[in-house]
């Protein structure tokens, strides 16, 4: 009887083995923005590149799963937002994780609407562009990078010491209209800098190009955006001031709350990679100024904090 049980036990293990192997071979699907250098870049005829690409590969390898990147193109309109786009991609099963996600309380609240449209994504059909997706609840991973705003200086302001936004007084400032940097500059010290600010239209005007030409002296933008410009223009005349605005957001992965086991496994993996110095190394390889995550892990009410400063 014992021999029979042993045989059946072995048979059960052998029967289950293909199922376990099959589960391990399921790809880890990660959604990444196709045009956010140096975080993630997807260009026809060129290898995929960027910090988030390197990190996603490492996470998938540690989880012993092949990586499948779902590239998408972010857009903004009256019916959409980065939060709704990420939620729609996840809820539609296009991916299990969205990378490079800004971890703020506002970006993680339960959606106020029940459905949203998908952003444009690689392989999308006409029907995909028309339909709406029932939304789920988002769950963040632990953060893996800190993403601050920084002051960038034009040629005529090169070497100017910037220790606070107030040090921009007297400079010709330029900013993308409606951006976070716009809100910071316009509300600083009850509007003290307003008369020196020129607003440009995002997507139509070239902010960093105007700064490069010397039309303006300084701007306030996301650090990664300056990294991307510097990589594309190695001989650029604009320079980093070294000043980081004190209110910044961490970035991490976001998945669905219903997929908590995956988020937990990813957290464990991110912790290992950070301890080994791998995440900082990926930043260096991608030409990104890497800053480790800071507290709070999830940023609170950004607008209130800006207005109160």
C-alpha positions in Angstrom: 0.0 0.0 0.0 2.9 2.4 0.9 4.5 1.6 -2.5 1.2 2.5 -4.2 1.0 5.8 -2.4 4.5 6.6 -3.4 3.8 5.9 -7.0 0.7 8.0 -7.0 2.6 10.9 -5.3 5.3 10.8 -8.0 2.6 10.7 -10.7 0.9 13.7 -9.1 4.1 15.7 -9.0 4.9 14.9 -12.6 1.4 15.8 -13.7 1.6 19.1 -11.9 5.1 20.0 -13.2 4.0 21.2 -16.6 1.3 23.4 -15.1 3.8 25.1 -12.7 6.3 25.6 -15.6 3.5 27.0 -17.7 2.6 29.5 -15.1 6.2 30.6 -14.7 6.4 31.2 -18.5 3.5 33.6 -18.5 4.9 36.9 -19.6 5.1 39.8 -17.1 3.2 42.5 -19.1 4.3 46.0 -18.3 2.9 49.2 -19.9 5.4 51.9 -20.7 5.0 55.3 -22.3 6.7 55.2 -25.7 7.9 58.8 -25.6 9.3 59.6 -22.2 13.1 59.7 -22.5 15.2 58.8 -20.7 12.7 56.7 -18.7 11.2 54.8 -21.7 11.5 55.1 -25.4 10.1 53.1 -28.3 11.2 54.0 -31.8 10.5 52.0 -35.0 13.6 50.3 -36.2 15.5 51.0 -33.0 16.0 49.0 -29.8 13.7 49.9 -26.9 15.6 52.0 -24.4 15.3 53.8 -21.1 15.6 53.4 -17.4 12.1 51.8 -17.0 12.9 49.3 -19.8 16.1 48.2 -18.0 14.3 48.0 -14.7 11.3 46.0 -16.1 13.7 43.5 -17.6 15.4 43.0 -14.3 12.1 42.6 -12.4 10.8 40.1 -14.9 14.1 38.1 -14.7 14.0 38.0 -10.9 10.4 36.8 -11.1 11.5 34.2 -13.6 9.1 35.4 -16.2 9.6 36.7 -19.8 8.9 40.4 -20.2 6.3 41.7 -22.6 6.1 45.5 -22.9 2.9 47.1 -24.0 3.8 50.5 -25.4 1.3 53.3 -25.3 1.1 57.0 -26.1 -0.2 59.2 -23.4 -2.7 61.9 -24.3 -4.7 64.5 -22.5 -8.2 65.6 -23.3 -11.4 66.4 -21.4 -12.2 62.8 -21.1 -8.9 61.4 -20.0 -5.9 61.7 -17.7 -2.7 59.8 -16.9 -4.5 58.1 -14.0 -7.5 57.1 -16.1 -5.2 55.9 -19.0 -3.2 53.7 -16.6 -6.4 52.3 -15.0 -7.9 51.6 -18.4 -4.8 49.7 -19.7 -4.7 47.6 -16.5 -8.4 47.0 -16.3 -8.5 45.9 -20.0 -5.7 43.4 -19.4 -3.2 45.1 -21.6 -0.7 44.8 -18.8 -0.4 43.9 -15.2 1.8 46.8 -14.3 2.3 50.4 -15.5 5.8 51.7 -15.0 7.1 55.2 -14.2 3.8 56.1 -12.4 3.8 59.2 -10.3 2.8 58.2 -6.7 0.5 60.8 -5.4 -2.7 60.6 -3.4 -4.6 62.2 -6.2 -3.3 59.6 -8.7 -4.4 56.7 -6.6 -7.9 57.6 -5.6 -10.9 55.5 -6.7 -12.0 56.9 -10.1 -14.9 59.3 -10.0 -16.2 57.7 -13.2 -16.9 54.1 -14.0 -15.4 53.8 -17.4 -12.7 55.5 -19.5 -11.2 55.2 -23.0 -7.9 53.5 -23.6 -4.9 55.6 -24.8 -3.4 54.8 -28.1 -1.3 51.7 -27.8 0.8 49.4 -30.0 -1.6 47.1 -31.8 -4.7 49.1 -31.1 -7.6 48.6 -33.6 -10.2 51.1 -34.6 -12.7 49.5 -32.1 -10.1 49.8 -29.3 -9.9 53.6 -29.9 -13.7 53.9 -29.6 -14.7 51.7 -26.7 -14.7 52.4 -23.0 -13.3 50.2 -20.3 -14.8 49.5 -16.9 -12.3 50.8 -14.3 -10.8 49.0 -11.3 -9.0 50.2 -8.2 -5.3 51.0 -8.4 -2.6 49.6 -6.0 0.9 51.1 -6.0 4.2 49.3 -5.6 6.9 50.8 -3.4 8.7 53.7 -5.1 11.9 53.1 -7.0 13.0 56.7 -8.0 12.4 60.2 -6.9 11.3 62.7 -9.6 11.9 66.3 -8.6 11.4 69.7 -10.4 14.7 71.5 -11.1 15.7 75.0 -12.2 17.5 75.0 -15.6 19.5 78.0 -16.6 20.0 79.6 -20.0 23.4 80.8 -21.4 23.2 84.3 -19.9 22.4 83.0 -16.4 25.0 80.3 -16.4 26.6 80.0 -13.0 23.8 81.8 -11.2 23.4 80.4 -7.6 19.9 79.1 -7.1 19.1 78.0 -3.5 15.4 78.8 -3.6 12.7 80.0 -6.0 13.2 83.5 -4.7 16.6 83.5 -6.3 14.9 83.6 -9.7 13.9 87.3 -9.1 15.2 89.5 -11.9 15.6 86.7 -14.4 13.6 86.3 -17.6 11.5 83.2 -16.8 9.8 80.9 -19.2 7.4 78.0 -18.5 4.9 75.7 -20.2 1.4 77.1 -19.6 -0.7 75.0 -17.2 2.2 72.9 -16.0 3.2 72.2 -12.4 6.1 74.5 -12.8 3.7 77.2 -14.0 1.7 76.9 -10.7 4.8 77.0 -8.6 6.3 80.2 -10.3 2.9 82.0 -10.5 2.0 81.5 -6.9 5.4 82.0 -5.3 5.4 84.7 -2.6 1.9 85.9 -3.6 2.9 86.3 -7.3 6.2 88.2 -6.9 7.6 86.6 -10.1 4.6 87.0 -12.3 5.8 90.0 -14.3 9.0 88.1 -15.4 7.2 85.0 -16.6 6.6 84.1 -20.3 4.1 81.3 -20.9 4.5 79.0 -23.9 2.0 76.5 -25.3 3.0 72.8 -24.6 3.4 70.8 -27.8 3.5 73.9 -30.0 6.4 76.0 -28.5 9.8 74.6 -27.8 10.5 75.7 -24.2 14.1 74.3 -24.0 14.9 75.5 -27.5 13.9 79.1 -26.5 16.0 78.8 -23.4 18.9 77.5 -25.5 18.7 80.5 -27.9 19.0 82.9 -25.0 15.5 84.2 -25.3 15.0 83.5 -21.6 17.1 83.0 -18.6 15.6 80.1 -16.6 12.8 77.6 -16.3 11.4 75.0 -13.8 10.9 71.6 -15.3 11.0 67.9 -14.4 14.6 66.7 -14.0 14.2 63.8 -16.4 13.1 66.2 -19.1 16.4 68.1 -18.8 18.3 64.8 -18.8 16.6 63.9 -22.1 17.5 67.3 -23.6 21.1 66.9 -22.5 21.3 63.5 -24.0 19.9 64.7 -27.4 22.1 67.8 -27.4 25.5 67.0 -25.8 26.8 70.5 -26.7 23.8 72.3 -25.1 24.4 75.7 -23.6 21.7 75.3 -21.0 22.8 74.0 -17.6 21.4 72.5 -14.4 21.3 74.8 -11.5 21.6 71.9 -9.0 18.5 73.2 -7.2 15.6 70.8 -6.7 12.2 72.1 -5.7 11.4 70.6 -2.3 8.0 69.2 -3.3 8.6 66.2 -5.6 7.0 62.8 -6.3 8.3 59.3 -6.3 7.7 57.0 -9.2 6.9 53.3 -9.1 4.7 50.7 -10.6 0.9 50.6 -10.3 -1.3 47.6 -10.7 -4.8 46.6 -9.8 -5.8 46.0 -6.2 -7.2 42.7 -7.3 -3.7 41.6 -8.2 -2.1 42.1 -4.8 0.1 39.0 -4.9 1.9 40.4 -8.0 2.4 43.9 -6.4 3.8 42.2 -3.3 6.2 40.1 -5.3 7.3 43.2 -7.2 7.9 45.0 -4.0 10.2 42.3 -2.8 12.1 42.3 -6.0 12.5 46.1 -6.0 13.9 46.0 -2.5 16.5 43.4 -3.6 17.5 45.4 -6.6 17.8 48.6 -4.6 19.9 47.0 -1.9 22.3 45.6 -4.6 22.6 49.1 -6.2 21.1 47.8 -9.5 18.4 50.5 -9.8 20.9 53.3 -9.5 23.1 51.5 -12.0 20.1 51.4 -14.5 19.7 55.1 -14.1 23.3 55.7 -15.0 23.1 53.4 -18.0 20.0 55.3 -19.3 21.6 58.8 -18.8 19.2 59.6 -16.0 20.1 61.6 -12.9 19.0 59.0 -10.4 17.7 60.1 -7.0 16.5 57.4 -4.6 12.9 57.6 -3.3 12.1 60.0 -0.5 9.5 60.2 2.2 6.6 60.4 2.0 6.4 57.4 -0.3 3.1 58.8 -1.7 2.9 62.6 -2.1 -0.2 64.3 -0.6 -2.1 67.3 -1.8 0.4 68.9 -4.1 -1.5 72.1 -4.9 -2.2 72.9 -1.2 1.5 72.4 -0.4 2.6 74.7 -3.3 0.1 77.5 -2.4 1.1 77.4 1.3 4.8 77.8 0.6 
